[in-house]
Amino acid sequence: MGVVLDFVKVLDPYVGGLAILAIVWVIVGLGSGSFRIWRVAMGVDGRFSTSKLQQFTWTAAVLFSYGAVFVARVHVGRLEPIHEIPPNVLLALGFSVGTAILAAGITTQHVDTGQEVKTASGAVGQGAASLVEDDAGRLDLAKIQLLAWTLIAIFAYLLSTIDAVGKTLVAPGDGDLPGLPDIDSTLMVLTGLGSGAYLGKKLVTKTASGIMSLNVSSAAPGDTLTASGVGFGDTKGSSVLTMRDNPIDSATWSASTITFVVPDKPPWGGTWTGQKVRVNVVVDGQIGANAVFLEIVPPGS
């Protein structure tokens, strides 16, 4: 025990906080068989989930803070654990867990009732962009708001952790020591409003059409492609197929397939330079729930 304490006393408090995160990472990796721990922030459709990322980052921030403050206490000879968890920290952890659970529940209910389309192959190519974009690949203000206030609150919380560690290291060992820092109440309110806006947006988002896949992942101008999906409608009517939100001509149209020819030039102007473009559908004025990404191979490549 003495050897362990001597080691902890020479350990930098912030290294101690990172060591806590590393231990958790190893435990999760060994238990799940994968050390790609960031995948816990992904939904069942394979996209990054903003609400799950919020839960993940708050958990990591509080674990780091606890480890750093505890090691700082060991430096001044205090070995007792930190007993009190500040109320706003509990609230933040509860908010993040509740938001993630409610978001998943809303999505599941919409999918089960046919009000929304979800597919793991939908927005191939989105990557981390799905944190600030909806499934159709468009910027989502509710997601941006939730992510922004969460990151600001966590940054402020880590600054408070640095302050608590500094005060602990210069405090007398027999006096009162700073505990785990709390989160600013104003930031908690703003984070809560962000969570509310995010969940509210999910509640009113109901899109029962979407492209699931293209028959190829790359194509050249003039190639004929087929988009497969659901809810396109038996006839085209006023519906349109789009590339990067610009309408393009379609050859045939049915409820589950659309054939189209890659335009000779980008519908937004200029020339093809070799790029990935988002292909989506707008059915009766409503943007499809899923977009797919097509790599355009320019002529002569």
PyMOL commands that set and color helices and strands:
alter all, ss='L'
color gray80, all
select helices_A, chain A and resi 2-10+13-32+37-41+50-75+87-112+127-131+141-169+185-204
alter helices_A, ss='H'
color red, helices_A
select strands_A, chain A and resi 210-214+218-219+224-230+240-243+246-248+250-253+257-261+275-283+286-287+292-296
alter strands_A, ss='S'
color yellow, strands_A
deselect
rebuild
show_as cartoon
